[in-house]
Structure formats: C-alpha cells, structure tokens
Amino acid sequence: MSEQVLDEWQIALQQKKRELQACQQEQQVISCSQCEKLLSCELRDAYVKAVYDSMNKGTGGGFEF
C-alpha cells in the first residue's frame, strides 16, 4: 500500500481548493466562470497561484504556451 506524502506546496493547494469550493457553494455556482466576481476575485487568484506554485514547487518562473 503506497502512502502519498504531501509537500508544503500540495498542502497549500489543497487549502486554497477547499476555500474556493466553499466560496462556490456560498455563491451557488459550480464554476468560477459563472460568478460575477470572476475577474476581480482575490480568492480565485490565490488558488491559481497555488496551482502554479505546486507545479513548480515555488521555484518561480512562468508557464509558456
């Protein structure tokens, strides 16, 4: 049985995800894109930053598409 050990970046991401989901429930939406506060939402911005940080483990840099 393998047990996943979470690093600090994954823990932060999980916390931000819970906060975002709680906000979505409060606003009665299933996606942030349905929310009128989408473009000015600090909570969503913090979640996106946590996603990027968990992907690059805080080493900075950007993502190029």
C-alpha positions in Angstrom: 0.0 0.0 0.0 1.6 3.3 -1.1 1.0 6.4 1.0 1.4 9.8 -0.6 3.4 12.3 1.3 2.3 15.8 0.6 4.8 18.6 0.4 4.1 22.2 1.6 3.0 23.2 -2.0 0.4 20.5 -2.2 -0.9 21.2 1.2 -1.3 24.9 0.3 -3.0 23.9 -2.9 -5.5 21.7 -1.1 -6.3 24.5 1.4 -6.9 27.0 -1.4 -9.1 24.5 -3.3 -11.2 24.0 -0.2 -11.6 27.7 0.2 -12.6 28.2 -3.4 -15.1 25.3 -3.3 -16.7 26.8 -0.2 -17.0 30.2 -2.0 -18.6 28.5 -5.0 -21.1 26.8 -2.7 -21.8 30.2 -1.0 -22.3 31.9 -4.3 -24.4 28.9 -5.5 -22.3 28.3 -8.7 -20.5 25.2 -9.8 -17.7 27.1 -11.6 -16.0 30.4 -11.0 -16.8 31.3 -14.6 -20.4 31.6 -13.6 -19.6 34.1 -10.8 -20.0 37.9 -11.4 -16.8 38.4 -9.4 -14.6 36.3 -11.6 -12.3 39.0 -12.9 -11.8 40.7 -9.5 -11.7 37.6 -7.3 -8.7 37.5 -4.9 -9.6 34.0 -3.7 -9.5 32.6 -7.3 -6.3 34.5 -8.0 -4.8 32.9 -4.8 -5.9 29.5 -6.0 -4.4 29.9 -9.4 -1.1 31.0 -7.8 -1.2 27.9 -5.5 -1.7 25.7 -8.6 1.4 27.3 -10.3 3.4 27.0 -7.1 2.5 23.4 -6.6 3.6 22.7 -10.2 7.0 24.4 -9.9 7.5 23.9 -6.2 7.9 27.6 -5.6 10.9 28.0 -7.9 9.2 30.8 -9.8 9.1 31.3 -13.5 6.2 31.2 -15.8 4.3 28.9 -18.0 4.7 29.3 -21.7 2.0 28.0 -24.1 
